[in-house]
């Protein structure tokens, strides 16, 4: 879960920002060149007062108009050179930093795909979205501006003070006096701004979550007339963010005022002392003009410290938030170690002493699943029945390792699932979830996602199965093989409604497939599960949204698929149970009984009660 601002109090901004080095290293040459160009450009601005000194003490004092015009030309050329160099700096950093941002965003997205489901259960999607958008924008802005100008301004201030001390060391010491109080002010500001910047960025993530949920759940919001309450929730979250941003503004305004006022007082004191020295004849007018011009040229490098520190702190908190996600452990792939476990020789799908507790559950709580022993024979269809909350969906999610078992093991045709690379495991096992999820792409592409797994490692025939190489990794709806597989899957799922869509299988279904009915989405999800002719099929109540007539047609077509597949089917209705060869009753996280539908009706009261309720529901 996201780190709270209080947890970041002892963090170092520099240490955090150094984590960006692997991304910056490939473009370090361009960045160093840009920084060098900017240093030269900034130092040209400090040289201008020396030209002014020469003009005042030379041509002006000597009443030489030609010398004045020459000095003016030199100043013009220096100004043009400074502008061109700063433009060159911008050109040098624009393309490489866009590449850095793109690389970081790609790594974040790739990592999110590999994180376990338990991670996504804990994290709000808005928090993840803000890390991939707002936070990366802040990091890019830091690399483009503050990172360079912290170096440029430091070099400019150093060169400027060398020039000041060289012109008149006593006045130079007057301007150096504010250094200590400025360092103290900046240190206090940095510590406070870190916390408020982190809080603001977390609140942006929370606000993004509210917006996303309201948009995705717009049918619920409108259906229950909850638009006012959602608007109020958004307003409260926005007000929290506004208050935090105002706190940032107050901090930034305070340090800006101090950083501006303290040097101005020093410049005023230097002006008074310099004027006295000129009046006493100890200092030339040109030297005083050059000294004050140099001091004024250093105002922006000094005054910008607060602004640059604020941007650096925001970039540091953005970097910390980015790496919070990137540091999360990916799904463990322990097949190298597990490969040494003995193969049992038992075919089909087998659960052996399986236990499961959610990763964030307290250690003293009872496991969701306890001592699950179950064997689905090769080519057999096993229905999984149980009351709501008994753990059926959780048990099915363990087969493709969406969650890791706490204890025990699961085998496919005698091979431990942890002894397989995940790509091969998920090519062997296909799933249809109770809540069908479709993507903003065409009908055909949504279905053929189920044919996109890696090919089986051995390609051997399996007991009770179809044999062959398994799912095609390159199936799509533009070749004959892909079109044939797609049509077959749509026929099995009784998804002939696709032919009536405007572009057929090329029709875009829209976000989450909400342009389709619930039953249509469920049939496409079922087609996706069977399109690759998987060796093992796990179906989580796949027909719940279908009317009885469509359900009967789907079941008739599905029987042909199940004849050649080892399947585990979560069922709530007797009609779905009748697809199975045997039934397992899951009760309070344990397998309470296994048998045929009719056997359990006669011998198990809990099963009979569940089925009687389901029959009544069906009848209604």
ZIGI-V848854 format. One record per backbone hydrogen bond with DSSP energy under -0.5 kcal/mol. NH is the residue of the N-H (numbers start at 1). CO is the residue of the C=O. If there is no record, write none. Layout:
BEGIN
NH/CO  NH/CO
END
This chain:
BEGIN
7/4  8/5  9/6  11/8  13/11  16/12  17/13  18/14  19/16  20/17  21/18  23/20  24/20  25/21  27/24  28/25  31/27  32/28  33/29  34/30  35/31  36/32  37/33  38/34  39/35  40/36  41/37  42/38  43/39  44/40  45/41  46/42  47/43  48/44  50/47  51/47  52/48  53/49  54/50  55/51  56/52  57/53  58/54  59/54  60/55  61/56  62/58  63/60  64/59  65/63  68/64  69/65  70/66  71/67  72/68  73/69  74/70  75/71  76/72  77/73  78/74  79/75  80/76  81/77  82/78  83/79  84/80  85/81  86/82  87/83  88/84  89/85  90/86  91/87  92/88  93/89  94/90  95/91  97/93  98/94  99/95  100/96  101/97  102/98  103/99  104/100  105/101  106/102  107/103  108/104  109/105  110/106  111/107  112/108  113/109  114/110  114/111  115/111  115/112  116/329  117/402  119/116  120/116  121/117  122/118  122/119  123/119  127/124  128/124  129/125  130/126  131/127  132/128  133/129  135/130  137/133  138/134  139/135  140/136  141/137  142/138  143/139  144/140  145/141  146/141  147/142  149/145  150/146  151/147  152/148  153/149  154/150  155/151  156/152  157/153  158/154  159/155  160/156  161/157  162/158  163/159  164/160  165/161  166/162  167/163  168/164  172/168  173/169  174/170  175/171  176/172  177/173  177/174  179/176  180/177  182/178  183/179  184/180  185/181  186/182  187/183  188/184  189/185  190/186  191/187  192/188  193/189  194/190  195/191  196/192  197/193  198/194  199/195  200/196  201/197  202/198  203/199  204/200  205/201  206/202  207/203  208/204  209/205  210/206  211/207  212/208  213/209  214/210  215/211  216/212  217/213  218/215  221/217  222/218  223/219  224/220  225/222  226/221  230/226  231/227  232/228  233/229  234/230  235/231  236/232  237/233  238/234  239/235  240/236  241/237  242/238  243/239  244/240  245/241  246/242  247/243  248/244  249/245  250/246  251/247  252/248  253/249  254/250  255/251  256/252  257/253  258/254  259/255  260/256  261/257  262/258  263/259  264/260  265/261  266/262  267/263  268/264  269/265  270/266  271/267  272/268  273/269  274/270  275/271  276/272  277/273  278/274  279/275  280/276  281/277  281/278  282/277  283/277  288/284  289/285  290/286  291/287  292/288  293/289  294/290  295/291  296/292  297/293  298/294  299/296  300/296  301/297  302/298  303/299  304/300  305/302  306/303  307/303  308/304  309/305  310/306  311/307  312/308  313/309  314/310  315/311  316/312  317/313  318/314  319/315  320/316  321/317  322/318  323/319  324/320  325/321  325/322  326/322  327/323  328/325  331/114  334/332  337/334  338/334  339/335  340/337  341/338  344/414  349/376  350/348  350/411  351/374  352/350  352/409  353/351  354/372  355/407  356/369  361/358  365/362  368/356  369/356  370/589  372/354  373/371  374/351  374/372  376/349  377/375  380/377  382/380  382/567  383/381  383/582  384/569  385/383  385/584  387/586  390/387  395/391  396/392  397/393  398/394  398/395  399/395  399/396  400/396  401/398  402/397  403/397  406/355  407/355  409/352  411/350  412/415  413/348  413/411  415/412  416/414  417/410  419/416  420/417  425/421  426/422  427/423  427/424  428/424  429/425  430/536  432/538  436/434  438/436  441/439  443/507  444/505  446/442  447/443  448/444  449/445  449/446  450/447  451/448  452/449  456/469  465/462  468/459  475/451  479/476  483/479  484/480  485/481  486/482  487/483  488/484  489/485  490/486  491/487  492/488  493/489  494/491  495/490  498/495  499/496  500/497  501/498  504/501  506/503  507/504  509/441  513/510  514/511  515/509  516/513  521/517  522/518  523/519  524/520  525/521  526/522  527/523  528/524  529/525  530/526  531/527  533/530  535/428  536/428  537/566  538/430  539/537  539/568  540/432  540/538  541/539  541/570  544/541  546/543  551/547  552/548  553/549  554/550  555/551  556/552  557/553  558/554  559/555  560/556  560/557  561/557  562/558  563/559  564/561  565/562  566/535  567/380  567/565  568/537  569/382  570/539  570/568  571/384  576/573  577/573  578/574  579/576  580/577  581/381  582/381  583/595  584/383  585/593  586/385  586/584  587/585  587/590  589/390  590/587  592/585  592/590  593/585  595/583  600/596  601/597  602/598  603/599  604/600  605/603  608/604  609/605  610/606  611/607  612/608  613/609  614/610  615/611  616/612  617/613  618/614  619/615  620/616
END
